[in-house]
Amino acid sequence: MTPARSSATVRLAGTIVAAHDRMEVMATTDALTGLANRRRFFSTAEGMVAARAEGEVVLVAITDMDGFKGVN
């Protein structure tokens, strides 16, 4: 591979990674409030439960506020 092609490949890979990161944020964040959405909550909670030590207790809570957009 020529240096020019190698450089273009590296730039393209960086562009793809950056786009993936932006999509991840869009998929897990409420656009109006910027807060984590239900998808991120469950992903984080599952990770916490999976990572806990044997016998360790994990307490997880979620609040669903109906009509919040009207208040905001």
N, CA, C and O of each residue as an XYZ file, in Angstrom:
288
protein
N       0.854     -1.181      0.000
C       0.000      0.000      0.000
C       0.894      1.237      0.000
O       1.880      1.300      0.735
N       0.554      2.183     -0.802
C       1.348      3.406     -0.891
C       1.073      4.288      0.323
O       0.019      4.167      0.947
N       2.012      5.177      0.668
C       1.798      6.069      1.811
C       0.526      6.911      1.677
O      -0.155      7.159      2.672
N       0.203      7.348      0.468
C      -1.009      8.153      0.269
C      -2.255      7.328      0.574
O      -3.185      7.813      1.219
N      -2.270      6.083      0.109
C      -3.421      5.218      0.390
C      -3.512      4.895      1.868
O      -4.599      4.864      2.444
N      -2.364      4.657      2.473
C      -2.335      4.353      3.898
C      -2.890      5.524      4.705
O      -3.682      5.328      5.626
N      -2.480      6.720      4.364
C      -2.945      7.920      5.050
C      -4.455      8.112      4.858
O      -5.171      8.458      5.798
N      -4.922      7.882      3.634
C      -6.359      8.007      3.361
C      -7.147      6.965      4.138
O      -8.241      7.249      4.626
N      -6.599      5.762      4.258
C      -7.270      4.695      5.006
C      -7.365      5.052      6.482
O      -8.397      4.837      7.117
N      -6.292      5.592      7.017
C      -6.283      6.000      8.426
C      -7.296      7.120      8.652
O      -8.021      7.096      9.647
N      -7.362      8.093      7.759
C      -8.339      9.191      7.889
C      -9.759      8.657      7.811
O     -10.627      9.062      8.584
N      -9.993      7.739      6.867
C     -11.325      7.156      6.724
C     -11.713      6.383      7.976
O     -12.844      6.488      8.449
N     -10.788      5.615      8.506
C     -11.065      4.861      9.736
C     -11.394      5.816     10.878
O     -12.308      5.555     11.659
N     -10.655      6.921     10.981
C     -10.938      7.916     12.018
C     -12.307      8.542     11.842
O     -13.011      8.786     12.823
N     -12.690      8.803     10.609
C     -14.008      9.365     10.313
C     -15.109      8.393     10.705
O     -16.131      8.793     11.261
N     -14.898      7.122     10.417
C     -15.890      6.098     10.757
C     -16.030      5.972     12.271
O     -17.146      5.884     12.783
N     -14.920      5.962     12.983
C     -14.960      5.868     14.451
C     -15.674      7.080     15.041
O     -16.491      6.933     15.950
N     -15.377      8.265     14.540
C     -16.025      9.485     15.041
C     -17.525      9.460     14.774
O     -18.315      9.856     15.631
N     -17.924      8.996     13.589
C     -19.355      8.901     13.265
C     -20.041      7.894     14.170
O     -21.162      8.125     14.623
N     -19.379      6.786     14.433
C     -19.941      5.772     15.339
C     -20.134      6.353     16.735
O     -21.172      6.135     17.360
N     -19.148      7.085     17.222
C     -19.248      7.704     18.545
C     -20.406      8.695     18.606
O     -21.137      8.734     19.596
N     -20.579      9.498     17.553
C     -21.701     10.453     17.518
C     -23.043      9.720     17.522
O     -23.978     10.126     18.211
N     -23.128      8.647     16.754
C     -24.382      7.875     16.718
C     -24.667      7.231     18.068
O     -25.823      7.147     18.482
N     -23.637      6.780     18.751
C     -23.811      6.191     20.086
C     -24.396      7.221     21.053
O     -25.304      6.913     21.825
N     -23.869      8.442     21.001
C     -24.388      9.514     21.862
C     -25.843      9.814     21.496
O     -26.689      9.968     22.377
N     -26.127      9.896     20.212
C     -27.494     10.188     19.769
C     -28.464      9.087     20.192
O     -29.623      9.365     20.502
N     -28.000      7.851     20.206
C     -28.868      6.719     20.537
C     -29.089      6.571     22.033
O     -30.031      5.897     22.448
N     -28.241      7.187     22.855
C     -28.338      6.971     24.292
C     -28.583      8.250     25.091
O     -28.517      8.238     26.320
N     -28.865      9.347     24.398
C     -29.059     10.633     25.068
C     -30.342     11.288     24.575
O     -30.630     11.286     23.378
N     -31.104     11.844     25.499
C     -32.297     12.585     25.124
C     -31.874     13.896     24.464
O     -31.122     14.677     25.046
N     -32.353     14.129     23.267
C     -31.946     15.312     22.507
C     -32.391     16.612     23.172
O     -31.700     17.625     23.067
N     -33.520     16.596     23.844
C     -34.045     17.816     24.455
C     -33.305     18.190     25.735
O     -32.949     19.352     25.934
N     -33.076     17.211     26.599
C     -32.482     17.492     27.907
C     -30.993     17.208     27.984
O     -30.301     17.756     28.841
N     -30.490     16.352     27.093
C     -29.092     15.948     27.165
C     -28.831     14.881     28.216
O     -27.683     14.501     28.448
N     -29.889     14.397     28.851
C     -29.744     13.371     29.881
C     -29.705     11.981     29.255
O     -30.158     11.776     28.129
N     -29.161     11.045     29.998
C     -29.148      9.654     29.539
C     -30.582      9.169     29.365
O     -31.460      9.481     30.169
N     -30.802      8.404     28.305
C     -32.146      7.880     28.080
C     -32.263      6.461     28.645
O     -31.319      5.933     29.231
N     -33.422      5.866     28.460
C     -33.710      4.530     28.985
C     -32.707      3.499     28.469
O     -32.281      2.622     29.221
N     -32.333      3.595     27.210
C     -31.381      2.639     26.627
C     -30.049      2.674     27.377
O     -29.500      1.625     27.714
N     -29.525      3.880     27.638
C     -28.253      3.976     28.363
C     -28.418      3.533     29.811
O     -27.520      2.908     30.376
N     -29.559      3.851     30.412
C     -29.803      3.424     31.786
C     -29.705      1.908     31.901
O     -28.988      1.392     32.758
N     -30.428      1.194     31.037
C     -30.421     -0.260     31.136
C     -29.050     -0.841     30.807
O     -28.633     -1.817     31.431
N     -28.349     -0.269     29.852
C     -27.010     -0.741     29.521
C     -26.062     -0.555     30.706
O     -25.291     -1.456     31.033
N     -26.119      0.602     31.339
C     -25.271      0.881     32.499
C     -25.636     -0.008     33.670
O     -24.755     -0.545     34.341
N     -26.929     -0.169     33.922
C     -27.384     -1.006     35.034
C     -26.961     -2.461     34.830
O     -26.516     -3.114     35.774
N     -27.096     -2.967     33.615
C     -26.679     -4.345     33.340
C     -25.184     -4.513     33.587
O     -24.755     -5.531     34.130
N     -24.394     -3.526     33.193
C     -22.955     -3.588     33.432
C     -22.616     -3.569     34.910
O     -21.718     -4.285     35.353
N     -23.334     -2.748     35.681
C     -23.101     -2.685     37.124
C     -23.431     -4.013     37.791
O     -22.683     -4.485     38.647
N     -24.540     -4.609     37.404
C     -24.946     -5.894     37.991
C     -23.945     -6.980     37.613
O     -23.577     -7.799     38.456
N     -23.503     -6.998     36.365
C     -22.556     -8.015     35.906
C     -21.189     -7.858     36.585
O     -20.496     -8.851     36.804
N     -20.796     -6.624     36.919
C     -19.468     -6.371     37.480
C     -19.419     -6.462     38.998
O     -18.343     -6.376     39.590
N     -20.554     -6.634     39.623
C     -20.561     -6.632     41.095
C     -19.837     -7.856     41.642
O     -19.786     -8.907     41.003
N     -19.287     -7.697     42.819
C     -18.614     -8.800     43.498
C     -19.667     -9.743     44.071
O     -20.810     -9.349     44.304
N     -19.268    -10.981     44.293
C     -20.210    -11.966     44.847
C     -20.725    -11.486     46.196
O     -19.945    -11.125     47.078
N     -22.029    -11.486     46.345
C     -22.658    -11.046     47.578
C     -22.868     -9.544     47.670
O     -23.545     -9.079     48.587
N     -22.310     -8.776     46.754
C     -22.469     -7.328     46.761
C     -23.865     -6.967     46.251
O     -24.367     -7.567     45.301
N     -24.474     -5.991     46.890
C     -25.804     -5.542     46.506
C     -25.678     -4.299     45.637
O     -24.889     -3.400     45.929
N     -26.462     -4.259     44.568
C     -26.495     -3.085     43.700
C     -27.927     -2.566     43.692
O     -28.863     -3.318     43.418
N     -28.095     -1.295     43.990
C     -29.412     -0.670     43.968
C     -29.484      0.239     42.751
O     -28.626      1.100     42.558
N     -30.500      0.043     41.941
C     -30.667      0.817     40.713
C     -32.082      1.375     40.705
O     -33.030      0.667     41.043
N     -32.232      2.643     40.319
C     -33.560      3.264     40.271
C     -33.703      4.069     38.983
O     -32.728      4.604     38.457
N     -34.929      4.144     38.490
C     -35.229      4.943     37.310
C     -36.528      5.700     37.568
O     -37.447      5.185     38.203
N     -36.586      6.913     37.071
C     -37.789      7.715     37.198
C     -38.294      8.054     35.790
O     -37.525      8.478     34.927
N     -39.579      7.862     35.580
C     -40.180      8.186     34.297
C     -41.130      9.352     34.539
O     -42.111      9.213     35.269
N     -40.848     10.484     33.940
C     -41.660     11.680     34.160
C     -42.503     11.939     32.935
O     -42.025     12.494     31.945
N     -43.760     11.536     33.001
C     -44.675     11.784     31.894
C     -44.926     13.273     31.741
O     -45.080     13.994     32.726
N     -44.965     13.716     30.518
C     -45.245     15.119     30.245
C     -44.098     16.054     30.560
O     -44.307     17.263     30.653
N     -42.892     15.536     30.727
C     -41.752     16.378     31.091
C     -41.430     17.403     30.015
O     -41.005     18.514     30.332
N     -41.622     17.052     28.757
C     -41.312     17.986     27.681
C     -42.133     19.261     27.789
O     -41.649     20.344     27.459
N     -43.361     19.139     28.245
C     -44.205     20.315     28.430
C     -43.697     21.203     29.545
O     -43.807     22.426     29.457
N     -43.141     20.612     30.597
C     -42.589     21.374     31.710
C     -41.283     22.046     31.288
O     -41.019     23.200     31.626
N     -40.481     21.296     30.545
C     -39.181     21.806     30.153
C     -39.368     22.948     29.161
O     -38.387     23.528     28.696
